[in-house]
């Protein structure tokens, strides 16, 4: 797997500037609105040996159910056949009979996104590091002139973003999926929340359509590689009672030492 070890500050495409959310509710984006809810709940039972891993597998991508339940924010557009950014079946190979799945943008917008929030506050942990992986993108542009970009980024505050990579079609050329395991992001200060965002844009502001085939995390029946994943190394936050007990012990020890003097 190719590693991308030089993250850069995320550049927000002009078609999205001023539209990306900085609050949880009441947001709008392009032709539609964004939905927001802390959908993914992480409990202490989900953490094993100070490690938590989230992976959206091929089996879970057959419908929008798992993705729809777990996603924190995504572009929503009211359409008969699609609902903004959704996870769905993107076709079956006529020769092999293998069906593929991906997370795709609506056909009626020129820019869209989805965001995951990994929040360990309730579980009582802070994040030491996180490593992201993804299946990359499958882009089949509508013409030889329309370029499409899929950007993958992370943040700790849902405002300031660091890009993991941009996947762009050049002169409308086809782009095939490419697995990527990024260098771990290491935090030097306590962090309890990490956001993960994928943004879709067209260079000229034209809308996505059926021939764009703009697909992120494309995976297929029988594949063990997930569409995308995040693996966290964690540190448990001491319980307040533990801190109080420790502080009381230190105070008692100091008192005894004073008496001995």
N, C-alpha and C positions, 0 to 999 in steps of 0.2 A: 504494500500500500504506500502511495506517495504521501510524504509528510509535508505539511505547510507550516514552517516554523517561524515565519516572520509576520505576525499579525499587524495590521495597519488600522488607523482610525477609519471608521466606516464613513464613506461618502454617500450622503443621501441624494438620490437622483432628483433632478429638478421637478419631475412630475409628482414627487411625493413630498417635497419640502413644504413644511408648514402643515402637513396632514398627519404625520406620525404622532401617535398618542404619547402624552406625558401624564395623563390622568386615567383613572380607571373607567369612568362612565361618561356618556354624553359626547362621544367622539364621532367625527365623520371622516371618510376617506374617499376621495374621488367620487364615483357614482353611487357608492354605497356607504354603509356605516360599519363600525367595528363592534364586535361583541367582546365583552370583557368579564371574566370571572376567574377566581382562583380555583380552577377546576381540579388540578392535580393535587391531591392530598398525600403528603408523605408522613407516614407514621413511624414510630420507633421500631415496629416489627418489620418494616421494609428495609431497615439498615442492618447489615450483617458485617461484623468485624470492622466497624467504622467505615463501611463502604456502601454506597447506594448506586445502583445502575438502573437507568431507564432506557428501554429499547422499544421502538415501534417495529414489530416484526411483520413479515409477509402475511401471516395468518391474521394479524390484527388490522392490516391495511385493506382487507377484502371489502370492507364497508367503512363508512365515516364514523361509526359508533365510538370506537376507542379514541381515535384522534379528536373527535368532536367533544368527548367527555373530558379529555386531558388538556386540550389547548387552552391557553390563558386569554389570548386575543386573536382575532382573525377578521379579515375583511369580509363583510357580508353584503351580498347583492341579491335582491329578490328576483329570481328567475325561475321559469318553469322546470328547467333541467339541472341547474347547478345553484349552489348557494355560496357565492364568494369563493373562498379558498376551501377546498374539500379534499378528502382522501377517498379515492374511488378506483374502480376497475378502469384501466386505460386500454384494454384490448387483449385479444387472444390470438396467439400465433396459429395460423391456419394449418401449418405443417406439424408442429409439435403438440398443439393443443394446450400449451402453457399460457396461463393468464398472468398479466402484469398489473401492478397497482402503483399509484403514485399520489402525491399531494399536488394539486393543480389549481391555478387561478381561474376565476370566472372569465367567460368569453366576452363580457361586456365592459371590461376595464382595461386601462393601460398600465396600471400598477396595483399591486396587492401585497399582502404580507400575512404571516402568522407568527405568534409569539408563544413560547412556553415559559412558565415560571416554575423554577425549582426552589421551593421555600422550606427551609429546615428549621425555622423559628419554633414552630409548634412541637417538633420532634426533639428540640433541645440540642441541636448540633450547629457547629459552624463549619464552613467549607475550607479545607486546606488547598485543594486543587481539583480541577475537573478536566477530563479529556473527552472531546467530542469526536464522533465519527459520522460519516454519512455516505450514501450511495451516489452523491452527486446529482447531476441533472441530465435529462434527455430533452433536447431542444431541437425541434424541426421547424424552422421559421417559415412564415407564410410567403415570403418572397425573398429575392436575392439581395434586398436592400434593408430589410428590417432586422435590426440586431436586438436580441433579448438578453437581459442580464438577470441572473439569480444570485443574490448576495446572502451569505451566511455570516452571522455575527453574534456576539455575546455582550452582556452588560450586567452590572450589579445594581443599577438604579432605573433601568428602563428609559434612560435619557441619553447617556453617553455610551456609544457603541464601539466595539472593536471588531473589525472584520476578520473572519477566519479565511475566507476566500470569496472571490467573485468568479462566476462562471458565465462567460459571454459568448454568444454566437457571433462570428465575424462575417460581415457581408451576407448575413442570413444563412450561413453554412450550418449544416447539421452538427450537433454536439451530442456525443454518446455519454452514458453514465460512467463515472470513474470513482472507485472507492477511495475514501480519504480518511486517514487517522491523523488528526492534528496533534501538534505538540501540546502537552498538558499546560493548562493555564494555572499558574501557582500564585496564591494570594498571600501577601506578607502581612496583611491585617485581617482581623476577624470579619468574615462575610457570612451572612445567613441566607441570602437570596441571590440566585443567578438566573438571568433571563437569556433565552436563546431565540433568535429571530431569523426567519427566511423571508426575503423580499424579492418580488418579481416586478420587473419593469421592461417596457419597450422603449427603445432609443428615441423613436420619433413621436412618441405619444399616441400611436395607434393602438386600438384595442386588441386584446388577445382574441383569437378565433379558433375554430376546430383544427385548422392546419398548422397552428403554432406548435401544438404538442409540447407545451411548456410544463415539464414534469420534474418535481423534486423528489428525491428518495425512492426512485423507481426500483421496485423489487418484484419478484415473481414467485409463483407456486413452487414450493420445495426449496427455496433459497434459505440458508441459515443466516445470511448477512442482513441485519435490519435496515430499514429505510434510513434511520438515523438513531444515534444513541448518545448518552451522556453518562460518564462514570465519575463519581465523586469520592474523594478521600476526605473523611470528616473527623472532627474532634468533638467529643461530647462536652457540653457546657455543664459545669458542676451545679447541682441543685442548690438553691439558696440556703437550705438547712445545713447542707454540707459545708458551705462557706462560713456560715455562722458558727458551726461546731468547731471548724478549724481555727477561726478567729478567736473563739473563746479559749481554745487550748493554748494558743500562742500567748494570749493575755495572762492566763493562769501560770504558764511557764515563766513569763517575765516577772510576775509577782513573787514566785518562789525564789527566783534568782536574786531579787532585791532583798528578800528576807535573809537569805544566806549571807549577804554582804553586811 
